[in-house]
Amino acid sequence: MEKNHKNTSIFTRFDLTTEEEEQGARKVSSDPLLQKVGSCVIEGDDDQIEQAVTEALQNKSPLVVTNEGLIAGMTEVSRLWAEGSYFLPQVILSSDAMVVGIKLCEQKLGHPMDKKAKVITHTAEGDIHDIGQVIVNALLSANGFEVINLGFDVPVDQVVSACITHQPIMLTGTALMTTTMSAFPRIAEKLIQENIHIPFVCGGGAVTEEYVTSFDLGIWGKEASQAPGMAEDVLKGLSWLELRQKWNG
Amino acid sequence: MKLIDSMAYSSPEEMMFGFAKKPVTTKSGLVIGGGSVIPEITTHPRPGKEHDLATLSRELERANFDALQRCVSVGHPSIVIENEHVFQMTNNPEWGAEISSISCQMIADFKSKYGLNAAYRSTIADIRKPDLVNLRDSERTEKVIESFKLCAKTADIVSIESLGGKEVFDHCIIRNDITGLLFSQAVLGGRDMQWLWQQIVEIATENQCVPGGDTDCAQANTAMFMAGGFDGKDIPHTLAALTRAIGASRSLVAYECGALGPGKDCAYENPIIKAITGVPISTEGKTSACAHSDLCGNVIAAVCDLWSNEAVQYQNMFGGSSAAVFTEILGYDTAAMNSSIMLGFEKQYQACLINSDRYRDPQAFILCPDNAWSIGKAIVDNANSLYERGRAAAITCGELILADEQLMLTAIEKKSLLGYMQELNTLPDNEADFIDLCLHKYQKVKGFLPAAYGL
């Protein structure tokens, strides 16, 4: 009775019609040791990466292992995700593996790696749906930012206080419920009162562009995957208004 | 607790929208699953309306009134009105109780004035986030139970979207970890529901209130939303389909504890539940596009008894308030289904619903009545433990997807599914070994407290 309605008037399987042949991962280094480190990141192998990084550190500096092995691997992961060869979990697993590798490099170095900048993340007061924030945290960390994770159900004053203490370049807020996102404009207002004019990227569930761009500092985050790109833009000097003009509207 | 080991329906061909083997009658007199499909409207407040009881109550009173009034305006004969508690309604149990009382009085007034048949479902918010509190022993737990006690006094039906296992699920869904998903949904979620639902059923029964059902919204719907549409890249759609099958083994626990249905609308696993239990179910599809997108907009109506919209925020539209507009849409949908029953065309109508989506996506495919029934059969045939039946549901789901050549998969989807199947097939055979394995593997997941699950 049933027929396969691919490309009929009933529905079109755009996932099939736009499918491209998987190209696989590219080499990240001509050095075998660094390639092994990069491959562990690409495959999200947090068992093998300890051995790979330890071996690489016997001959190379922690900075070289980090930049030309770990970060190069993560860059390839981002490319594979962008082209549709990877799903998000593979990116998260790669991020987990990279964190293991970075810790080993930091131990060898004797102090924490320099991070690009601090970003504070939180899930709105009264909201316990934080999976979006967890993804944002992983992606920001994988891209070299220091994440100050305030967790979920965070009171407005606590968010503001953390911004005063840590002086991040960007704040993110996640909310699933329309009834909890009303904390966002209250946070923005208090930040402005404290003369803190950082971009406040808000996203998740029912959070809309119209709502977030109705208050100063607010930038709507459509997808968690946008967070690293936005943070990079802030590092380049874009103000909250310029960031909004670029990513929203 | 003895797990269900037989099917209410002897074949999928028996299953039809509007008809449940075990219809339910509410204290307001509404019969659900007794031969017709009834609309279920879920209204939701606008942002900012949750700050105090008076404002929130007024908001939902207006929304629920608009829904009832639109039924009268266009001639919809019956309706269920649901309010899913916002956080504040359960965190302050008297708020939810007050709104339930007002809504039920309004329904009685419409019955008296117009003869409109309606019922009210109060869905308590599960504010017990597992990595925030001990699920079985916290102030939030007490508030959830207190909310049931207060709302059951007036509401026709009580339900919940329980959160047991959510902390492990969230960790695993973003790590492609089917073992952890099985543990979180089937074992942790199931064990929490066994603890919670015995209390809910007792409270509801004492108050002549119907203990409706639960949903795997916090887990399987999270997977469905992450899978997204054909342009989604967050997780494979095949993984979302497997979590749906596992979710059925989890949500089934409510009925093993004595829940009577109608199951919650957002439980897309409900066709499987109905095949096993025979209770009436609520489902949502195209009409819930106001809240989220899905790839099974028509097929999910194939065996429904209530037809719902998930939740629509109260606001003005060209055609009236959103509550009124969606009531009208839902009611016309159910009128068409009920007309097909009256005309004897229900099988043909159901075939249209099924064939619209059967090969649209694996998630739709497994919810077609024949496949839903097969997954249900795998669940009852493996009733030795929560784990064994959840695993059987997942394996059967995957086998069904792989066996039908007309269900096309992209290469990456197929590769992903084959990987999950391989992993599922290498897991231990019995629950004790599986739990030992998982307690070790997930001991460091943030906030995971085995004692909260009696482990």
Interface residues (C-beta under 8 A of the other chain):
Chain A: M1 E2 K3 N4 H5 K6 I10 F11 R13 F14 D15 L16 T18 E19 E21 E22 W81 G84 S85 Y86 F87 L88 P89 Q90 I92 L93 D96 G126 D127 I128 D130 I131 V134 I135 A138 F152 D153 M177 T178 T179 T180 M181 S182 A206 Y211
Chain B: H44 P45 R46 P47 G48 K49 E50 V86 F87 Q88 I127 K129 L132 D170 I173 I174 R175 N176 D177 T222 M226 F230 D231 K233 D234 I235 P236 Q313 A351 I354 N355 S356 D357 R358 Y359 R360 Q406 L407 M408 T410 A411 I412 E413 S416
